[in-house]
Amino acid sequence: MTRSPSDKAQQAISDYLDALLEDLPQAEKPVSIQLADKPARVVALDQLIAEIQVEAPARPAVVPVEPVVIAEAVAKPVKPVASDASGSGVPEWAEHPFQCLLFKVSGLTLAVPLIKLNSVIPWSDNITHTPNKTSWYLGLVQSHGANVKVIDTALMVLPENRRSSIDLDPSHRFSHILLVDNYTWGLACDAIGDVIWLDQHKVKWRKDKTRRPWLAGTALEQLCAIIDTEVFAEMMNANVAKR
């Protein structure tokens, strides 16, 4: 069956995002991308103060810190979280139009659903470093009375062949930390963008979660990957062992 131009455009965009996350050398020719229809409605961040509170950076943590040991491997199977009964890959929170906050990590645009975002705080150099065995774990920062475990999001989501270009100096790269999983984890990012409205029909949802289980789907018009924060948190929790 011949695919329509719209289907081909959506597939090209999806392939482009997959290439950014693929653990293989980049193709020599860039993918030709043809944007579809009209963009989703964009909402300025200052209109959503009630939904997302951007806090001032906290002072060094005063809550007693337990040593945290983090294993290097993150390839453990992750149990599906809140999977849809229909098998379409659409999570429950996306059954109706939903909002996402866009943010960037090393040139890649990601999106986190507002319903899964606890807060956003500016990057702080006052991070308590703890013993760990992996480069993507940065340390702890205090927020809302909790010690939030901060990770380098780019090192977590990008394949090894794209990590060599990442500036590992936090003061040169990070601007904000996104707090998720009830203030358990903080996703350090290079920049935050707009809050946008998305509709489930404008997203290519992933049904196969055997690879990159944290990737819920790709927003076709915005060229961004939507993070499944619950699976992301499960990946982190599966690799943390407290002494």
Secondary structure as GFF3:
##gff-version 3
##sequence-region A 1 243
A	DSSP	alpha_helix	5	21	.	.	.	ID=ss1
A	DSSP	beta_strand	42	43	.	.	.	ID=ss2
A	DSSP	three_ten_helix	45	48	.	.	.	ID=ss3
A	DSSP	beta_strand	68	70	.	.	.	ID=ss4
A	DSSP	three_ten_helix	92	94	.	.	.	ID=ss5
A	DSSP	beta_strand	98	105	.	.	.	ID=ss6
A	DSSP	beta_strand	108	113	.	.	.	ID=ss7
A	DSSP	three_ten_helix	114	116	.	.	.	ID=ss8
A	DSSP	beta_strand	117	122	.	.	.	ID=ss9
A	DSSP	beta_strand	137	143	.	.	.	ID=ss10
A	DSSP	beta_strand	146	152	.	.	.	ID=ss11
A	DSSP	alpha_helix	153	157	.	.	.	ID=ss12
A	DSSP	three_ten_helix	160	162	.	.	.	ID=ss13
A	DSSP	alpha_helix	170	173	.	.	.	ID=ss14
A	DSSP	beta_strand	176	180	.	.	.	ID=ss15
A	DSSP	beta_strand	185	189	.	.	.	ID=ss16
A	DSSP	beta_strand	191	198	.	.	.	ID=ss17
A	DSSP	three_ten_helix	200	202	.	.	.	ID=ss18
A	DSSP	beta_strand	203	205	.	.	.	ID=ss19
A	DSSP	beta_strand	215	219	.	.	.	ID=ss20
A	DSSP	beta_strand	224	227	.	.	.	ID=ss21
A	DSSP	alpha_helix	229	238	.	.	.	ID=ss22
A	DSSP	beta_strand	240	242	.	.	.	ID=ss23
###
